Amino acid sequence: MNNIYDILPKEIWISIILELPCKFIYNLYYVSTEFRKLCYEEDLIKRRKFKDYPRITERCKSYIVYDHIGKHYNTNGEIVNNRRLKIAVNSARNNPKALKLMLGALLDKLYNNNIDLVRGDLIDFEVDKGIFLFDGENIVDTYIGSDITLPKDMDIIKDNLPLEYWRGTKFNKIIFNCNLIKFRDQLISDIIYNDIPFGPVNSTWFLSNNKKYIIAFPKYLSLSEIKEKFVNDEIFLISNNIFGCITFACK
């Protein structure tokens, strides 16, 4: 029997695969040696995860779940109506395994309804705290502790996200990891510092991909403590699109 990958040119197979949800790609990956080889050679899983990200419109899409799904069943096989779905999701947040199963089922429904999901899109269950995000593979909860936190593999600077990508959404303040090593000398040399208790905010800035990023610091930090944060490459709190730039408040 001929290899099915010989039936069509590789480019066509790749274009077909990149339209599949990551879940289906993984299913094929684990059962087919030839498919696994193709994924490895063409880096298909990562390419699918990052497909169309960031959106060419320079804005994410935000989906209110209730507008796109019909009946939903909980782990006991009982129908959960739209009003109770928010309660079910909130309750499942205390049980990571149950939450993963619930979000996986909801993702399947969104795909079945031909929803155009792209990494970075927001999934809104209208829960009281935080919002959910599609990371290219799964719907993930961004509410960790008391903050909205990006997945560790998402970096708005490295990903070169547009300044207003999440503007006007519930994603107005988020925590994320970023590597500032290549900007470190500029950040330290451009620190604007004063020790006046109610004076101007202490800050510094850098440019990346023609975008200006400002990092602001709480007044209780000394100049040496501010510099130390760049040495340790710490996490920063981001506020979206302040006066045409992205402003970070040091956490």
Secondary structure, DSSP 8 states (H G I E B T S, - for coil): ---GGGTS-HHHHHHHHTTS-HHHHHHHHTT-HHHHHHHHHHTHHHHHHTTT-S-TTSS--EEEGGGT---EE-TTS-EE-HHHHHHHHHHHTT-HHHHHHHHHHHHHHHHHTT----TT-EEE---SS--EEE-SSSEEE-EETTEEB--TT--TTTTT--TTTTTTSS-SEEEE----GGGHHHHHHT-B----TTSS-EEEEEEETTEEEEEEE-TTS-HHHHHHHHHHT--EEEEEEETTEEEEEE-
